[in-house]
Amino acid sequence: MGDVEQFGGLPGGIDLVEEDGGPVLRLRGEVDSLVVAAWQATAPTVGRAPVAVDVSAATFLDCRGLRLLVRATETTRRSGQVPELRRPSRTVRRMVEVAGAAPLFATVP
């Protein structure tokens, strides 16, 4: 759907893909302010909020990247579902925990 992939030397990327259970936000590389800004400038209009965030290929997540995850999945939480945080690295999991956002997701190893 939407793809920001190392444009202009960006260190990471974000995709929104449709899976059987619903939309999934996929992050890869270093998801920092520049990557998030590029994503927001090109992000597709989504009918449904992501039901999961796959961070298995993400090596770093800054506060703006974390804010994107929380906001993108807010509607899913309001509907009574707990969005999945799929395969976070130790670094990404620690960022989510330190920020106090871990209870907002069901972590899937």
N, C-alpha and C positions, 0 to 999 in steps of 0.2 A: 504494500500500500504506500507507505511513505518511507523514504530511505535517505539517510545522511551518512555518506561513507567516505571518510577521509578527504572531504573536499577542502582544497586549499591547505592541506597539511593538518587537518583536524585529527586529534589523537584517538577518536572513537566514533561510534555511530549508534543510531537508534532506528529500529524498524517497528512497524506495527503489522503483525501478521494474523491472519484468521486461522484458528485451529478448531477442532471439533467442539471444544467447550466454550469457545468465544474468542474475542480478540486477545492477543498476547503482545505485550510490549517487550521487544528484545533489545538489550543493550550490549555493546561490545567495546572493548578497549577502555580508554580513559574518558569517562562521561563527566565533563566539566562544563563550566559556564558557556564556553564557545560552542560545544557540541549541542547543548540544550538550546541555545539561541538559534543555531542553524536548524534544528529540528522544529522549533516553534515557528520559524519562518516558512517551512515547507510542509508542516504536518497536515495530513489529510483530515477532513472533517469526519468524525467518527460517530456512527449512529449509536453504538454501545461502548461503554467503558471497558477497558481491559480487565479481564478476569484474573490475569496473571502477569507477572513481570519476570522474564527469563534473564537473569544476570550471570549466567554461567560463563559468558565470554567477556564480562566486564572485569577490568583489572583495577579500576579506581572509580569512585563516585564522590563528587564534591557535594556541598550543601544544596546547590541548585539542581543537581542531578537527583538528589534525594527528594527535594521538593516536587520535582516533576513526577516521580513515582507515586508520592502520596496524593498529589492532586489528580493525577490521571486515573487513579483507582478509587477516588472518593465516591463516585456514584455507585460503584460495585458494593462498597461498604454500606452505603445508605439503603441499598436494596436488601440488606440482610446477609450478604455473602462476605466471606473473608478472602480477599485476593491472595493468590499464591506468590511467594518470592522464591523463584526456582534456582536452585544450585548456586547460591551466593558464595563467592570466595571468602576466605577468612577476612580479608581487608574490607570487602563490601559489607559483610555481615556485621563487622565491628562498627562501621560507620552508622549503619541502621540502628544498632543497639545503643551506641553512645548518644545518638540524636533522640532516643526515646521512641522511635517509630516501629520497633520490632513487634509490639502488640497489634499493629495495624495489618500485619501480614501473617499468613500461614507459611512458615518456611519449609520448603521441600528440598531435602539434601540432594 
